[in-house]
């Protein structure tokens, strides 16, 4: 069983109103809605960081391949 920890947040009034409406619309407690939102945000940010890392690795791999190709041409 997961343990729970109570937190306090300060939010803009319009965002609070939107959260209350969404919680009622989707029949969720505000804490459940917040957990879903935080998990979604964390997943999105993690995926964005991973994509950036893969892009950087691809650039490094391309540069290494070009150096290797150049060295092979010089050998031949």
C-alpha distance (Angstrom), angle and dihedral (degrees) to the residues before:
residue distance angle dihedral
X1 . . .
X2 3.78 . .
X3 3.74 119.0 .
X4 3.76 119.3 -130.1
X5 3.78 129.8 -139.5
X6 3.76 124.3 -161.0
X7 3.81 117.5 -130.2
X8 3.75 133.6 -177.0
X9 3.80 123.0 -138.6
X10 3.76 133.2 -172.5
X11 3.79 112.0 -143.6
X12 3.78 137.2 171.8
X13 3.79 113.2 -93.6
X14 3.81 93.4 -118.7
X15 3.80 91.2 52.4
X16 3.81 90.3 48.8
X17 3.78 89.5 52.0
X18 3.82 91.2 49.5
X19 3.81 90.6 49.3
X20 3.79 92.2 50.9
X21 3.82 91.0 49.1
X22 3.82 92.0 47.8
X23 3.80 92.2 47.7
X24 3.79 90.1 52.1
X25 3.82 93.6 43.8
X26 3.80 93.6 50.5
X27 3.80 94.1 36.1
X28 3.81 92.9 -122.0
X29 3.75 132.7 135.4
X30 3.80 111.6 -110.6
X31 3.79 89.3 -116.1
X32 3.83 90.5 55.3
X33 3.78 90.4 48.7
X34 3.81 90.7 49.4
X35 3.81 91.4 49.6
X36 3.80 90.9 51.5
X37 3.80 91.3 48.1
X38 3.81 93.6 48.2
X39 3.81 92.1 47.6
X40 3.80 91.5 48.7
X41 3.82 91.5 48.5
X42 3.81 92.4 48.1
X43 3.81 91.4 48.8
X44 3.80 91.9 48.8
X45 3.81 93.2 48.5
X46 3.81 92.2 46.4
X47 3.80 90.9 50.6
X48 3.82 90.8 48.5
X49 3.81 91.3 51.3
X50 3.79 91.1 47.8
X51 3.81 91.8 49.7
X52 3.80 90.3 50.6
X53 3.80 90.2 49.8
X54 3.80 91.8 49.8
X55 3.80 90.7 49.7
X56 3.81 91.0 50.9
X57 3.81 90.7 47.8
X58 3.81 90.3 50.3
X59 3.81 90.6 53.2
X60 3.81 90.5 49.5
X61 3.82 90.9 47.7
X62 3.80 90.7 50.1
X63 3.81 91.8 50.1
X64 3.81 90.8 48.7
X65 3.81 91.2 48.3
X66 3.80 90.5 51.7
X67 3.83 91.3 50.7
X68 3.80 91.0 47.7
X69 3.80 92.3 47.2
X70 3.81 90.5 49.9
X71 3.81 90.7 50.4
X72 3.82 91.1 50.2
X73 3.81 90.8 51.7
X74 3.79 90.4 51.1
X75 3.82 91.4 50.7
X76 3.79 92.0 50.9
